[in-house]
Structure formats: structure tokens, C-alpha cells
Amino acid sequence: MMKVNMHEAKSNLSKLGKKVWQGERVVITKAGKPYLELVPHKAS
């Protein structure tokens, strides 16, 4: 699992998205605490 802060996530969104599609779990933190998790979109 990869944790990144909000500022880093804004600066590296494309790279993080690629990692998520490769199977990496990415959690975005705010004030040091988990805030969001990136997941790939799955067509329904």
C-alpha cells in the first residue's frame, strides 16, 4: 500500500492512476490520516 499526502497526490495524479491500474493500493492522506483511496473505474 502506498500512502501520499494531498499535495503530492495533486502533483502526481497521472502517475498514481497508473500505479492503481497496475494493482497498487493508493491511499491519499489529509493531516496525516487516511482520507481517500484511489480505485480503477469498472464499467457496470
PDB file of all heavy atoms in Angstrom:
ATOM      1  N   MET A   1       0.843  -1.179   0.000  1.00  0.00           N
ATOM      2  CA  MET A   1       0.000   0.000   0.000  1.00  0.00           C
ATOM      3  C   MET A   1       0.890   1.244   0.000  1.00  0.00           C
ATOM      4  O   MET A   1       1.865   1.321   0.734  1.00  0.00           O
ATOM      5  CB  MET A   1      -0.914   0.014   1.218  1.00  0.00           C
ATOM      6  CG  MET A   1      -1.721   1.289   1.314  1.00  0.00           C
ATOM      7  SD  MET A   1      -2.899   1.378   2.663  1.00  0.00           S
ATOM      8  CE  MET A   1      -1.919   1.101   4.074  1.00  0.00           C
ATOM      9  N   MET A   2       0.534   2.186  -0.827  1.00  0.00           N
ATOM     10  CA  MET A   2       1.271   3.443  -0.923  1.00  0.00           C
ATOM     11  C   MET A   2       0.405   4.554  -0.309  1.00  0.00           C
ATOM     12  O   MET A   2      -0.772   4.663  -0.618  1.00  0.00           O
ATOM     13  CB  MET A   2       1.542   3.751  -2.398  1.00  0.00           C
ATOM     14  CG  MET A   2       2.124   5.115  -2.644  1.00  0.00           C
ATOM     15  SD  MET A   2       2.259   5.460  -4.406  1.00  0.00           S
ATOM     16  CE  MET A   2       3.849   4.770  -4.703  1.00  0.00           C
ATOM     17  N   LYS A   3       1.002   5.339   0.578  1.00  0.00           N
ATOM     18  CA  LYS A   3       0.306   6.484   1.167  1.00  0.00           C
ATOM     19  C   LYS A   3       0.960   7.763   0.663  1.00  0.00           C
ATOM     20  O   LYS A   3       2.188   7.862   0.661  1.00  0.00           O
ATOM     21  CB  LYS A   3       0.375   6.455   2.689  1.00  0.00           C
ATOM     22  CG  LYS A   3      -0.430   5.357   3.325  1.00  0.00           C
ATOM     23  CD  LYS A   3      -0.371   5.460   4.832  1.00  0.00           C
ATOM     24  CE  LYS A   3      -1.163   4.350   5.480  1.00  0.00           C
ATOM     25  NZ  LYS A   3      -1.122   4.442   6.943  1.00  0.00           N
ATOM     26  N   VAL A   4       0.140   8.716   0.212  1.00  0.00           N
ATOM     27  CA  VAL A   4       0.646  10.010  -0.237  1.00  0.00           C
ATOM     28  C   VAL A   4      -0.234  11.107   0.336  1.00  0.00           C
ATOM     29  O   VAL A   4      -1.431  10.914   0.535  1.00  0.00           O
ATOM     30  CB  VAL A   4       0.687  10.116  -1.784  1.00  0.00           C
ATOM     31  CG1 VAL A   4       1.647   9.128  -2.375  1.00  0.00           C
ATOM     32  CG2 VAL A   4      -0.681   9.934  -2.390  1.00  0.00           C
ATOM     33  N   ASN A   5       0.371  12.263   0.616  1.00  0.00           N
ATOM     34  CA  ASN A   5      -0.440  13.362   1.134  1.00  0.00           C
ATOM     35  C   ASN A   5      -1.168  14.057  -0.020  1.00  0.00           C
ATOM     36  O   ASN A   5      -0.877  13.835  -1.193  1.00  0.00           O
ATOM     37  CB  ASN A   5       0.397  14.334   1.968  1.00  0.00           C
ATOM     38  CG  ASN A   5       1.442  15.060   1.151  1.00  0.00           C
ATOM     39  OD1 ASN A   5       1.209  15.483   0.021  1.00  0.00           O
ATOM     40  ND2 ASN A   5       2.617  15.229   1.736  1.00  0.00           N
ATOM     41  N   MET A   6      -2.123  14.866   0.294  1.00  0.00           N
ATOM     42  CA  MET A   6      -2.986  15.516  -0.690  1.00  0.00           C
ATOM     43  C   MET A   6      -2.182  16.323  -1.703  1.00  0.00           C
ATOM     44  O   MET A   6      -2.432  16.250  -2.900  1.00  0.00           O
ATOM     45  CB  MET A   6      -4.000  16.411   0.033  1.00  0.00           C
ATOM     46  CG  MET A   6      -5.090  16.960  -0.848  1.00  0.00           C
ATOM     47  SD  MET A   6      -6.269  15.735  -1.418  1.00  0.00           S
ATOM     48  CE  MET A   6      -7.208  15.432   0.063  1.00  0.00           C
ATOM     49  N   HIS A   7      -1.204  17.084  -1.243  1.00  0.00           N
ATOM     50  CA  HIS A   7      -0.396  17.911  -2.144  1.00  0.00           C
ATOM     51  C   HIS A   7       0.373  17.039  -3.139  1.00  0.00           C
ATOM     52  O   HIS A   7       0.410  17.319  -4.334  1.00  0.00           O
ATOM     53  CB  HIS A   7       0.571  18.784  -1.351  1.00  0.00           C
ATOM     54  CG  HIS A   7       1.477  19.598  -2.216  1.00  0.00           C
ATOM     55  ND1 HIS A   7       1.042  20.699  -2.907  1.00  0.00           N
ATOM     56  CD2 HIS A   7       2.783  19.437  -2.532  1.00  0.00           C
ATOM     57  CE1 HIS A   7       2.048  21.193  -3.606  1.00  0.00           C
ATOM     58  NE2 HIS A   7       3.121  20.440  -3.393  1.00  0.00           N
ATOM     59  N   GLU A   8       0.978  15.986  -2.645  1.00  0.00           N
ATOM     60  CA  GLU A   8       1.723  15.069  -3.512  1.00  0.00           C
ATOM     61  C   GLU A   8       0.786  14.399  -4.516  1.00  0.00           C
ATOM     62  O   GLU A   8       1.133  14.223  -5.690  1.00  0.00           O
ATOM     63  CB  GLU A   8       2.435  14.015  -2.666  1.00  0.00           C
ATOM     64  CG  GLU A   8       3.312  13.087  -3.463  1.00  0.00           C
ATOM     65  CD  GLU A   8       4.027  12.050  -2.600  1.00  0.00           C
ATOM     66  OE1 GLU A   8       3.960  12.136  -1.362  1.00  0.00           O
ATOM     67  OE2 GLU A   8       4.639  11.160  -3.190  1.00  0.00           O
ATOM     68  N   ALA A   9      -0.414  14.035  -4.080  1.00  0.00           N
ATOM     69  CA  ALA A   9      -1.383  13.398  -4.971  1.00  0.00           C
ATOM     70  C   ALA A   9      -1.799  14.346  -6.098  1.00  0.00           C
ATOM     71  O   ALA A   9      -1.906  13.935  -7.255  1.00  0.00           O
ATOM     72  CB  ALA A   9      -2.609  12.951  -4.180  1.00  0.00           C
ATOM     73  N   LYS A  10      -1.995  15.627  -5.774  1.00  0.00           N
ATOM     74  CA  LYS A  10      -2.364  16.606  -6.803  1.00  0.00           C
ATOM     75  C   LYS A  10      -1.257  16.741  -7.839  1.00  0.00           C
ATOM     76  O   LYS A  10      -1.529  16.856  -9.031  1.00  0.00           O
ATOM     77  CB  LYS A  10      -2.649  17.976  -6.176  1.00  0.00           C
ATOM     78  CG  LYS A  10      -3.950  18.025  -5.422  1.00  0.00           C
ATOM     79  CD  LYS A  10      -4.337  19.363  -4.833  1.00  0.00           C
ATOM     80  CE  LYS A  10      -3.356  20.463  -4.826  1.00  0.00           C
ATOM     81  NZ  LYS A  10      -3.813  21.679  -4.160  1.00  0.00           N
ATOM     82  N   SER A  11      -0.027  16.703  -7.388  1.00  0.00           N
ATOM     83  CA  SER A  11       1.115  16.877  -8.280  1.00  0.00           C
ATOM     84  C   SER A  11       1.422  15.637  -9.119  1.00  0.00           C
ATOM     85  O   SER A  11       2.062  15.742 -10.156  1.00  0.00           O
ATOM     86  CB  SER A  11       2.361  17.234  -7.470  1.00  0.00           C
ATOM     87  OG  SER A  11       2.167  18.441  -6.780  1.00  0.00           O
ATOM     88  N   ASN A  12       0.972  14.467  -8.667  1.00  0.00           N
ATOM     89  CA  ASN A  12       1.346  13.206  -9.316  1.00  0.00           C
ATOM     90  C   ASN A  12       0.148  12.325  -9.657  1.00  0.00           C
ATOM     91  O   ASN A  12       0.272  11.096  -9.694  1.00  0.00           O
ATOM     92  CB  ASN A  12       2.292  12.423  -8.396  1.00  0.00           C
ATOM     93  CG  ASN A  12       3.585  13.144  -8.173  1.00  0.00           C
ATOM     94  OD1 ASN A  12       4.363  13.327  -9.102  1.00  0.00           O
ATOM     95  ND2 ASN A  12       3.830  13.587  -6.954  1.00  0.00           N
ATOM     96  N   LEU A  13      -1.000  12.928  -9.941  1.00  0.00           N
ATOM     97  CA  LEU A  13      -2.214  12.151 -10.142  1.00  0.00           C
ATOM     98  C   LEU A  13      -2.083  11.135 -11.276  1.00  0.00           C
ATOM     99  O   LEU A  13      -2.498   9.976 -11.133  1.00  0.00           O
ATOM    100  CB  LEU A  13      -3.407  13.074 -10.389  1.00  0.00           C
ATOM    101  CG  LEU A  13      -4.769  12.399 -10.444  1.00  0.00           C
ATOM    102  CD1 LEU A  13      -5.047  11.603  -9.177  1.00  0.00           C
ATOM    103  CD2 LEU A  13      -5.858  13.427 -10.674  1.00  0.00           C
ATOM    104  N   SER A  14      -1.500  11.518 -12.401  1.00  0.00           N
ATOM    105  CA  SER A  14      -1.349  10.586 -13.525  1.00  0.00           C
ATOM    106  C   SER A  14      -0.496   9.378 -13.138  1.00  0.00           C
ATOM    107  O   SER A  14      -0.844   8.234 -13.450  1.00  0.00           O
ATOM    108  CB  SER A  14      -0.719  11.284 -14.724  1.00  0.00           C
ATOM    109  OG  SER A  14      -1.599  12.246 -15.234  1.00  0.00           O
ATOM    110  N   LYS A  15       0.603   9.617 -12.457  1.00  0.00           N
ATOM    111  CA  LYS A  15       1.474   8.524 -12.029  1.00  0.00           C
ATOM    112  C   LYS A  15       0.762   7.618 -11.036  1.00  0.00           C
ATOM    113  O   LYS A  15       0.884   6.393 -11.094  1.00  0.00           O
ATOM    114  CB  LYS A  15       2.752   9.069 -11.400  1.00  0.00           C
ATOM    115  CG  LYS A  15       3.675   9.737 -12.388  1.00  0.00           C
ATOM    116  CD  LYS A  15       4.898  10.306 -11.693  1.00  0.00           C
ATOM    117  CE  LYS A  15       5.755  11.080 -12.695  1.00  0.00           C
ATOM    118  NZ  LYS A  15       6.898  11.705 -12.044  1.00  0.00           N
ATOM    119  N   LEU A  16       0.014   8.215 -10.116  1.00  0.00           N
ATOM    120  CA  LEU A  16      -0.708   7.423  -9.127  1.00  0.00           C
ATOM    121  C   LEU A  16      -1.794   6.585  -9.797  1.00  0.00           C
ATOM    122  O   LEU A  16      -2.001   5.426  -9.447  1.00  0.00           O
ATOM    123  CB  LEU A  16      -1.313   8.331  -8.055  1.00  0.00           C
ATOM    124  CG  LEU A  16      -0.304   9.065  -7.171  1.00  0.00           C
ATOM    125  CD1 LEU A  16      -1.017  10.058  -6.261  1.00  0.00           C
ATOM    126  CD2 LEU A  16       0.523   8.079  -6.360  1.00  0.00           C
ATOM    127  N   GLY A  17      -2.484   7.182 -10.774  1.00  0.00           N
ATOM    128  CA  GLY A  17      -3.508   6.448 -11.507  1.00  0.00           C
ATOM    129  C   GLY A  17      -2.924   5.229 -12.206  1.00  0.00           C
ATOM    130  O   GLY A  17      -3.522   4.145 -12.199  1.00  0.00           O
ATOM    131  N   LYS A  18      -1.754   5.384 -12.790  1.00  0.00           N
ATOM    132  CA  LYS A  18      -1.089   4.268 -13.465  1.00  0.00           C
ATOM    133  C   LYS A  18      -0.772   3.161 -12.468  1.00  0.00           C
ATOM    134  O   LYS A  18      -0.980   1.982 -12.743  1.00  0.00           O
ATOM    135  CB  LYS A  18       0.178   4.753 -14.149  1.00  0.00           C
ATOM    136  CG  LYS A  18       0.862   3.701 -14.966  1.00  0.00           C
ATOM    137  CD  LYS A  18       2.052   4.268 -15.726  1.00  0.00           C
ATOM    138  CE  LYS A  18       2.711   3.190 -16.561  1.00  0.00           C
ATOM    139  NZ  LYS A  18       3.853   3.696 -17.305  1.00  0.00           N
ATOM    140  N   LYS A  19      -0.283   3.545 -11.295  1.00  0.00           N
ATOM    141  CA  LYS A  19       0.037   2.554 -10.268  1.00  0.00           C
ATOM    142  C   LYS A  19      -1.211   1.790  -9.827  1.00  0.00           C
ATOM    143  O   LYS A  19      -1.174   0.574  -9.622  1.00  0.00           O
ATOM    144  CB  LYS A  19       0.709   3.213  -9.069  1.00  0.00           C
ATOM    145  CG  LYS A  19       2.128   3.651  -9.341  1.00  0.00           C
ATOM    146  CD  LYS A  19       2.787   4.180  -8.086  1.00  0.00           C
ATOM    147  CE  LYS A  19       4.216   4.589  -8.334  1.00  0.00           C
ATOM    148  NZ  LYS A  19       5.110   3.462  -8.534  1.00  0.00           N
ATOM    149  N   VAL A  20      -2.325   2.513  -9.689  1.00  0.00           N
ATOM    150  CA  VAL A  20      -3.586   1.869  -9.294  1.00  0.00           C
ATOM    151  C   VAL A  20      -4.000   0.835 -10.344  1.00  0.00           C
ATOM    152  O   VAL A  20      -4.386  -0.282 -10.015  1.00  0.00           O
ATOM    153  CB  VAL A  20      -4.699   2.921  -9.080  1.00  0.00           C
ATOM    154  CG1 VAL A  20      -6.067   2.272  -8.965  1.00  0.00           C
ATOM    155  CG2 VAL A  20      -4.407   3.741  -7.830  1.00  0.00           C
ATOM    156  N   TRP A  21      -3.913   1.200 -11.627  1.00  0.00           N
ATOM    157  CA  TRP A  21      -4.267   0.260 -12.697  1.00  0.00           C
ATOM    158  C   TRP A  21      -3.311  -0.929 -12.751  1.00  0.00           C
ATOM    159  O   TRP A  21      -3.664  -1.987 -13.252  1.00  0.00           O
ATOM    160  CB  TRP A  21      -4.343   0.974 -14.041  1.00  0.00           C
ATOM    161  CG  TRP A  21      -5.710   1.547 -14.246  1.00  0.00           C
ATOM    162  CD1 TRP A  21      -6.076   2.853 -14.126  1.00  0.00           C
ATOM    163  CD2 TRP A  21      -6.895   0.830 -14.571  1.00  0.00           C
ATOM    164  NE1 TRP A  21      -7.421   2.990 -14.354  1.00  0.00           N
ATOM    165  CE2 TRP A  21      -7.949   1.756 -14.630  1.00  0.00           C
ATOM    166  CE3 TRP A  21      -7.182  -0.503 -14.804  1.00  0.00           C
ATOM    167  CZ2 TRP A  21      -9.260   1.391 -14.918  1.00  0.00           C
ATOM    168  CZ3 TRP A  21      -8.492  -0.870 -15.091  1.00  0.00           C
ATOM    169  CH2 TRP A  21      -9.507   0.067 -15.147  1.00  0.00           C
ATOM    170  N   GLN A  22      -2.110  -0.791 -12.206  1.00  0.00           N
ATOM    171  CA  GLN A  22      -1.152  -1.896 -12.161  1.00  0.00           C
ATOM    172  C   GLN A  22      -1.346  -2.759 -10.911  1.00  0.00           C
ATOM    173  O   GLN A  22      -0.613  -3.699 -10.687  1.00  0.00           O
ATOM    174  CB  GLN A  22       0.275  -1.352 -12.210  1.00  0.00           C
ATOM    175  CG  GLN A  22       0.621  -0.715 -13.528  1.00  0.00           C
ATOM    176  CD  GLN A  22       1.969  -0.027 -13.528  1.00  0.00           C
ATOM    177  OE1 GLN A  22       2.519   0.315 -12.478  1.00  0.00           O
ATOM    178  NE2 GLN A  22       2.510   0.211 -14.720  1.00  0.00           N
ATOM    179  N   GLY A  23      -2.333  -2.410 -10.089  1.00  0.00           N
ATOM    180  CA  GLY A  23      -2.658  -3.228  -8.921  1.00  0.00           C
ATOM    181  C   GLY A  23      -2.209  -2.670  -7.588  1.00  0.00           C
ATOM    182  O   GLY A  23      -2.488  -3.255  -6.543  1.00  0.00           O
ATOM    183  N   GLU A  24      -1.526  -1.530  -7.595  1.00  0.00           N
ATOM    184  CA  GLU A  24      -1.063  -0.904  -6.347  1.00  0.00           C
ATOM    185  C   GLU A  24      -2.248  -0.264  -5.613  1.00  0.00           C
ATOM    186  O   GLU A  24      -3.131   0.318  -6.227  1.00  0.00           O
ATOM    187  CB  GLU A  24      -0.030   0.168  -6.673  1.00  0.00           C
ATOM    188  CG  GLU A  24       0.518   0.904  -5.467  1.00  0.00           C
ATOM    189  CD  GLU A  24       1.665   0.175  -4.797  1.00  0.00           C
ATOM    190  OE1 GLU A  24       2.425  -0.508  -5.507  1.00  0.00           O
ATOM    191  OE2 GLU A  24       1.782   0.296  -3.570  1.00  0.00           O
ATOM    192  N   ARG A  25      -2.269  -0.398  -4.305  1.00  0.00           N
ATOM    193  CA  ARG A  25      -3.282   0.281  -3.485  1.00  0.00           C
ATOM    194  C   ARG A  25      -2.715   1.650  -3.114  1.00  0.00           C
ATOM    195  O   ARG A  25      -1.614   1.745  -2.568  1.00  0.00           O
ATOM    196  CB  ARG A  25      -3.564  -0.538  -2.233  1.00  0.00           C
ATOM    197  CG  ARG A  25      -4.650   0.048  -1.388  1.00  0.00           C
ATOM    198  CD  ARG A  25      -5.029  -0.890  -0.265  1.00  0.00           C
ATOM    199  NE  ARG A  25      -6.009  -0.230   0.583  1.00  0.00           N
ATOM    200  CZ  ARG A  25      -6.112  -0.415   1.886  1.00  0.00           C
ATOM    201  NH1 ARG A  25      -5.319  -1.274   2.485  1.00  0.00           N
ATOM    202  NH2 ARG A  25      -7.011   0.231   2.577  1.00  0.00           N
ATOM    203  N   VAL A  26      -3.468   2.725  -3.414  1.00  0.00           N
ATOM    204  CA  VAL A  26      -3.005   4.084  -3.143  1.00  0.00           C
ATOM    205  C   VAL A  26      -4.009   4.781  -2.229  1.00  0.00           C
ATOM    206  O   VAL A  26      -5.188   4.901  -2.555  1.00  0.00           O
ATOM    207  CB  VAL A  26      -2.825   4.900  -4.450  1.00  0.00           C
ATOM    208  CG1 VAL A  26      -2.436   6.328  -4.131  1.00  0.00           C
ATOM    209  CG2 VAL A  26      -1.777   4.253  -5.352  1.00  0.00           C
ATOM    210  N   VAL A  27      -3.528   5.226  -1.084  1.00  0.00           N
ATOM    211  CA  VAL A  27      -4.346   5.952  -0.114  1.00  0.00           C
ATOM    212  C   VAL A  27      -3.820   7.378  -0.020  1.00  0.00           C
ATOM    213  O   VAL A  27      -2.619   7.596   0.150  1.00  0.00           O
ATOM    214  CB  VAL A  27      -4.305   5.270   1.276  1.00  0.00           C
ATOM    215  CG1 VAL A  27      -5.043   6.091   2.318  1.00  0.00           C
ATOM    216  CG2 VAL A  27      -4.877   3.863   1.191  1.00  0.00           C
ATOM    217  N   ILE A  28      -4.735   8.340  -0.148  1.00  0.00           N
ATOM    218  CA  ILE A  28      -4.376   9.753  -0.019  1.00  0.00           C
ATOM    219  C   ILE A  28      -4.693  10.180   1.408  1.00  0.00           C
ATOM    220  O   ILE A  28      -5.783   9.909   1.922  1.00  0.00           O
ATOM    221  CB  ILE A  28      -5.159  10.605  -1.031  1.00  0.00           C
ATOM    222  CG1 ILE A  28      -4.804  10.165  -2.455  1.00  0.00           C
ATOM    223  CG2 ILE A  28      -4.854  12.092  -0.842  1.00  0.00           C
ATOM    224  CD1 ILE A  28      -5.668  10.799  -3.530  1.00  0.00           C
ATOM    225  N   THR A  29      -3.724  10.837   2.030  1.00  0.00           N
ATOM    226  CA  THR A  29      -3.900  11.267   3.414  1.00  0.00           C
ATOM    227  C   THR A  29      -4.132  12.774   3.502  1.00  0.00           C
ATOM    228  O   THR A  29      -3.733  13.531   2.619  1.00  0.00           O
ATOM    229  CB  THR A  29      -2.675  10.884   4.258  1.00  0.00           C
ATOM    230  OG1 THR A  29      -1.523  11.550   3.737  1.00  0.00           O
ATOM    231  CG2 THR A  29      -2.441   9.386   4.260  1.00  0.00           C
ATOM    232  N   LYS A  30      -4.796  13.167   4.563  1.00  0.00           N
ATOM    233  CA  LYS A  30      -5.026  14.582   4.871  1.00  0.00           C
ATOM    234  C   LYS A  30      -4.742  14.743   6.355  1.00  0.00           C
ATOM    235  O   LYS A  30      -5.304  14.017   7.173  1.00  0.00           O
ATOM    236  CB  LYS A  30      -6.474  14.958   4.538  1.00  0.00           C
ATOM    237  CG  LYS A  30      -6.761  16.430   4.693  1.00  0.00           C
ATOM    238  CD  LYS A  30      -8.169  16.742   4.194  1.00  0.00           C
ATOM    239  CE  LYS A  30      -8.456  18.217   4.325  1.00  0.00           C
ATOM    240  NZ  LYS A  30      -9.802  18.536   3.854  1.00  0.00           N
ATOM    241  N   ALA A  31      -3.856  15.665   6.665  1.00  0.00           N
ATOM    242  CA  ALA A  31      -3.427  15.880   8.056  1.00  0.00           C
ATOM    243  C   ALA A  31      -2.882  14.587   8.660  1.00  0.00           C
ATOM    244  O   ALA A  31      -3.097  14.291   9.830  1.00  0.00           O
ATOM    245  CB  ALA A  31      -4.578  16.441   8.898  1.00  0.00           C
ATOM    246  N   GLY A  32      -2.211  13.774   7.813  1.00  0.00           N
ATOM    247  CA  GLY A  32      -1.579  12.554   8.293  1.00  0.00           C
ATOM    248  C   GLY A  32      -2.493  11.360   8.471  1.00  0.00           C
ATOM    249  O   GLY A  32      -2.055  10.305   8.887  1.00  0.00           O
ATOM    250  N   LYS A  33      -3.785  11.511   8.152  1.00  0.00           N
ATOM    251  CA  LYS A  33      -4.743  10.420   8.344  1.00  0.00           C
ATOM    252  C   LYS A  33      -5.336  10.016   6.999  1.00  0.00           C
ATOM    253  O   LYS A  33      -5.535  10.864   6.116  1.00  0.00           O
ATOM    254  CB  LYS A  33      -5.864  10.856   9.287  1.00  0.00           C
ATOM    255  CG  LYS A  33      -5.360  11.171  10.679  1.00  0.00           C
ATOM    256  CD  LYS A  33      -6.476  11.570  11.590  1.00  0.00           C
ATOM    257  CE  LYS A  33      -5.891  11.893  12.963  1.00  0.00           C
ATOM    258  NZ  LYS A  33      -6.867  12.437  13.862  1.00  0.00           N
ATOM    259  N   PRO A  34      -5.636   8.718   6.812  1.00  0.00           N
ATOM    260  CA  PRO A  34      -6.244   8.285   5.559  1.00  0.00           C
ATOM    261  C   PRO A  34      -7.510   9.092   5.255  1.00  0.00           C
ATOM    262  O   PRO A  34      -8.332   9.329   6.143  1.00  0.00           O
ATOM    263  CB  PRO A  34      -6.593   6.818   5.812  1.00  0.00           C
ATOM    264  CG  PRO A  34      -5.642   6.394   6.881  1.00  0.00           C
ATOM    265  CD  PRO A  34      -5.455   7.621   7.741  1.00  0.00           C
ATOM    266  N   TYR A  35      -7.633   9.533   4.001  1.00  0.00           N
ATOM    267  CA  TYR A  35      -8.748  10.393   3.609  1.00  0.00           C
ATOM    268  C   TYR A  35      -9.488   9.832   2.395  1.00  0.00           C
ATOM    269  O   TYR A  35     -10.705   9.785   2.380  1.00  0.00           O
ATOM    270  CB  TYR A  35      -8.206  11.798   3.323  1.00  0.00           C
ATOM    271  CG  TYR A  35      -9.252  12.844   3.066  1.00  0.00           C
ATOM    272  CD1 TYR A  35     -10.122  13.248   4.065  1.00  0.00           C
ATOM    273  CD2 TYR A  35      -9.368  13.439   1.817  1.00  0.00           C
ATOM    274  CE1 TYR A  35     -11.085  14.214   3.825  1.00  0.00           C
ATOM    275  CE2 TYR A  35     -10.329  14.408   1.574  1.00  0.00           C
ATOM    276  CZ  TYR A  35     -11.186  14.799   2.584  1.00  0.00           C
ATOM    277  OH  TYR A  35     -12.136  15.747   2.334  1.00  0.00           O
ATOM    278  N   LEU A  36      -8.736   9.418   1.363  1.00  0.00           N
ATOM    279  CA  LEU A  36      -9.310   8.869   0.136  1.00  0.00           C
ATOM    280  C   LEU A  36      -8.498   7.667  -0.310  1.00  0.00           C
ATOM    281  O   LEU A  36      -7.321   7.570  -0.002  1.00  0.00           O
ATOM    282  CB  LEU A  36      -9.269   9.904  -1.000  1.00  0.00           C
ATOM    283  CG  LEU A  36     -10.004  11.211  -0.787  1.00  0.00           C
ATOM    284  CD1 LEU A  36      -9.606  12.202  -1.886  1.00  0.00           C
ATOM    285  CD2 LEU A  36     -11.497  10.979  -0.820  1.00  0.00           C
ATOM    286  N   GLU A  37      -9.133   6.785  -1.073  1.00  0.00           N
ATOM    287  CA  GLU A  37      -8.415   5.680  -1.694  1.00  0.00           C
ATOM    288  C   GLU A  37      -8.726   5.704  -3.184  1.00  0.00           C
ATOM    289  O   GLU A  37      -9.892   5.808  -3.581  1.00  0.00           O
ATOM    290  CB  GLU A  37      -8.841   4.350  -1.088  1.00  0.00           C
ATOM    291  CG  GLU A  37      -8.033   3.190  -1.620  1.00  0.00           C
ATOM    292  CD  GLU A  37      -8.264   1.895  -0.843  1.00  0.00           C
ATOM    293  OE1 GLU A  37      -8.849   1.950   0.251  1.00  0.00           O
ATOM    294  OE2 GLU A  37      -7.832   0.858  -1.345  1.00  0.00           O
ATOM    295  N   LEU A  38      -7.689   5.626  -4.007  1.00  0.00           N
ATOM    296  CA  LEU A  38      -7.892   5.601  -5.460  1.00  0.00           C
ATOM    297  C   LEU A  38      -8.214   4.181  -5.888  1.00  0.00           C
ATOM    298  O   LEU A  38      -7.561   3.239  -5.468  1.00  0.00           O
ATOM    299  CB  LEU A  38      -6.628   6.078  -6.189  1.00  0.00           C
ATOM    300  CG  LEU A  38      -6.206   7.517  -5.985  1.00  0.00           C
ATOM    301  CD1 LEU A  38      -4.931   7.801  -6.790  1.00  0.00           C
ATOM    302  CD2 LEU A  38      -7.300   8.472  -6.408  1.00  0.00           C
ATOM    303  N   VAL A  39      -9.229   4.064  -6.740  1.00  0.00           N
ATOM    304  CA  VAL A  39      -9.598   2.753  -7.285  1.00  0.00           C
ATOM    305  C   VAL A  39      -9.858   2.913  -8.779  1.00  0.00           C
ATOM    306  O   VAL A  39     -10.329   3.959  -9.219  1.00  0.00           O
ATOM    307  CB  VAL A  39     -10.850   2.155  -6.595  1.00  0.00           C
ATOM    308  CG1 VAL A  39     -10.572   1.838  -5.145  1.00  0.00           C
ATOM    309  CG2 VAL A  39     -12.036   3.074  -6.713  1.00  0.00           C
ATOM    310  N   PRO A  40      -9.573   1.893  -9.577  1.00  0.00           N
ATOM    311  CA  PRO A  40      -9.841   1.990 -11.010  1.00  0.00           C
ATOM    312  C   PRO A  40     -11.346   1.927 -11.276  1.00  0.00           C
ATOM    313  O   PRO A  40     -12.081   1.262 -10.529  1.00  0.00           O
ATOM    314  CB  PRO A  40      -9.117   0.777 -11.593  1.00  0.00           C
ATOM    315  CG  PRO A  40      -8.967  -0.176 -10.478  1.00  0.00           C
ATOM    316  CD  PRO A  40      -8.938   0.634  -9.223  1.00  0.00           C
ATOM    317  N   HIS A  41     -11.788   2.594 -12.316  1.00  0.00           N
ATOM    318  CA  HIS A  41     -13.200   2.575 -12.695  1.00  0.00           C
ATOM    319  C   HIS A  41     -13.506   1.251 -13.392  1.00  0.00           C
ATOM    320  O   HIS A  41     -12.766   0.806 -14.249  1.00  0.00           O
ATOM    321  CB  HIS A  41     -13.509   3.734 -13.642  1.00  0.00           C
ATOM    322  CG  HIS A  41     -14.904   3.672 -14.167  1.00  0.00           C
ATOM    323  ND1 HIS A  41     -15.990   4.004 -13.392  1.00  0.00           N
ATOM    324  CD2 HIS A  41     -15.384   3.304 -15.381  1.00  0.00           C
ATOM    325  CE1 HIS A  41     -17.079   3.845 -14.110  1.00  0.00           C
ATOM    326  NE2 HIS A  41     -16.736   3.416 -15.326  1.00  0.00           N
ATOM    327  N   LYS A  42     -14.581   0.634 -12.998  1.00  0.00           N
ATOM    328  CA  LYS A  42     -15.030  -0.612 -13.632  1.00  0.00           C
ATOM    329  C   LYS A  42     -16.390  -0.341 -14.278  1.00  0.00           C
ATOM    330  O   LYS A  42     -17.316   0.088 -13.604  1.00  0.00           O
ATOM    331  CB  LYS A  42     -15.189  -1.727 -12.593  1.00  0.00           C
ATOM    332  CG  LYS A  42     -13.955  -1.963 -11.755  1.00  0.00           C
ATOM    333  CD  LYS A  42     -13.090  -3.016 -12.347  1.00  0.00           C
ATOM    334  CE  LYS A  42     -12.047  -3.402 -11.345  1.00  0.00           C
ATOM    335  NZ  LYS A  42     -10.772  -3.570 -11.729  1.00  0.00           N
ATOM    336  N   ALA A  43     -16.481  -0.574 -15.578  1.00  0.00           N
ATOM    337  CA  ALA A  43     -17.751  -0.377 -16.282  1.00  0.00           C
ATOM    338  C   ALA A  43     -18.788  -1.360 -15.737  1.00  0.00           C
ATOM    339  O   ALA A  43     -18.476  -2.513 -15.475  1.00  0.00           O
ATOM    340  CB  ALA A  43     -17.560  -0.579 -17.773  1.00  0.00           C
ATOM    341  N   SER A  44     -19.993  -0.869 -15.554  1.00  0.00           N
ATOM    342  CA  SER A  44     -21.034  -1.752 -14.994  1.00  0.00           C
ATOM    343  C   SER A  44     -21.810  -2.459 -16.081  1.00  0.00           C
ATOM    344  O   SER A  44     -21.760  -2.159 -17.223  1.00  0.00           O
ATOM    345  CB  SER A  44     -21.993  -0.971 -14.120  1.00  0.00           C
ATOM    346  OG  SER A  44     -22.432   0.200 -14.778  1.00  0.00           O
TER     347      SER A  44
END
